[in-house]
Each structure stands twice: as C-alpha cells, then as structure tokens.
Amino acid sequence: MSRIVSHANSQNHNNEGDPACELDLRGVICPYNFVKTKLQLEAMESGELLAVILDDGEPIRNVPESIRNEGHIVVRQEAIGQAFRVLIRKK
C-alpha cells in the first residue's frame, strides 16, 4: 500500500533538496509504483521536488529510468535500509 508521508506547502521547502512531498511505495509492484509516482508529479508544480521510497530490485531499476524518459530529473538516489529514496525534480 502506498502512502504520502508528507506534503508540504510549496512555499515551505527550498529548491535545493527539501521535497514538497514524499511517497512511500514500498510493497507496491511495477508498474503501479511508476503510475503513482507519475500521478503525484502531475499534481505538482514545475521545479518542485518529490521524494519516492522504492523497494530494491525492479522498482529501483525501472521507476527512475521511466521518470527520466518522462523528462523529469532524478536528483539523487540513496539506500535506506532495504529500500531506496529517490529525489525527483518535476520538469
């Protein structure tokens, strides 16, 4: 099950690393994790940051690549335990 961990007012985050929103998609299978990420990005303003937590394996291999193919920028990926946190800047 996915959940939005936080959703900050866009005026309360800076453009250098604080995400406007964080999606926890651990346990969500492909392609649903990409679809949920894409839908969240569509609801955001250009330039805002979205943090997505993904499982190891297919999710971390496929979602960042698909996001890049959509024209968004993957700012960074970092391991957090058995999962990964991906920071994405909306195009």
C-alpha positions as CSV (number, residue, x, y, z in Angstrom):
1,M,0.0,0.0,0.0
2,S,1.4,3.4,-0.9
3,R,1.1,6.5,1.3
4,I,2.0,10.1,1.2
5,V,4.4,10.6,4.0
6,S,4.4,14.4,3.9
7,H,3.0,17.1,1.7
8,A,4.5,20.5,2.4
9,N,3.2,23.8,1.2
10,S,5.4,24.7,-1.8
11,Q,6.5,27.9,0.0
12,N,7.8,25.9,2.9
13,H,10.5,24.0,1.0
14,N,13.6,25.2,-0.7
15,N,14.8,24.3,-4.2
16,E,18.0,22.6,-3.0
17,G,16.8,19.4,-1.5
18,D,13.6,19.6,0.6
19,P,10.8,17.7,-1.1
20,A,7.3,19.2,-1.4
21,C,6.0,15.6,-1.0
22,E,7.3,12.1,-0.1
23,L,5.6,8.9,-1.4
24,D,6.3,5.6,0.4
25,L,5.8,3.0,-2.3
26,R,7.4,0.1,-0.5
27,G,5.5,-3.1,-1.3
28,V,3.9,-1.5,-4.5
29,I,4.7,-3.6,-7.6
30,C,5.6,-2.5,-11.1
31,P,4.1,-0.7,-13.0
32,Y,1.9,0.7,-10.2
33,N,4.8,2.3,-8.4
34,F,5.6,4.3,-11.6
35,V,2.0,5.2,-12.2
36,K,1.6,6.5,-8.6
37,T,4.8,8.5,-9.0
38,K,3.7,9.9,-12.3
39,L,0.3,10.9,-10.9
40,Q,1.9,12.7,-8.0
41,L,4.2,14.6,-10.3
42,E,1.3,15.7,-12.4
43,A,-0.3,17.3,-9.3
44,M,2.9,19.2,-8.5
45,E,4.4,22.5,-9.9
46,S,7.3,22.6,-12.2
47,G,10.6,22.6,-10.3
48,E,9.2,21.0,-7.2
49,L,10.9,18.0,-5.6
50,L,9.2,14.7,-4.9
51,A,10.8,12.0,-2.8
52,V,9.8,8.4,-3.5
53,I,10.7,5.4,-1.4
54,L,11.1,2.3,-3.5
55,D,11.9,-1.4,-2.9
56,D,15.1,-2.9,-4.2
57,G,15.0,-4.9,-7.5
58,E,12.6,-4.0,-10.3
59,P,11.2,-0.8,-8.7
60,I,14.6,0.9,-8.2
61,R,15.8,-0.2,-11.7
62,N,12.6,0.7,-13.6
63,V,11.0,3.8,-11.9
64,P,13.9,6.2,-12.1
65,E,14.5,5.2,-15.8
66,S,10.8,5.7,-16.6
67,I,10.8,9.1,-14.8
68,R,13.8,10.3,-16.8
69,N,12.1,9.1,-20.0
70,E,9.1,11.4,-19.0
71,G,11.6,14.3,-18.9
72,H,11.9,14.7,-15.1
73,I,15.2,14.9,-13.3
74,V,16.4,12.2,-10.9
75,V,18.4,14.4,-8.5
76,R,19.7,11.5,-6.4
77,Q,19.1,8.0,-5.1
78,E,20.1,6.8,-1.7
79,A,19.8,3.5,0.1
80,I,17.7,3.5,3.3
81,G,17.8,0.0,4.8
82,Q,16.3,-2.5,2.3
83,A,14.8,0.3,0.2
84,F,15.9,3.4,-1.8
85,R,14.8,7.0,-1.5
86,V,14.7,8.7,-4.9
87,L,14.6,12.5,-5.2
88,I,12.9,13.8,-8.4
89,R,12.6,17.3,-9.7
90,K,9.5,17.9,-11.8
91,K,10.1,19.2,-15.3
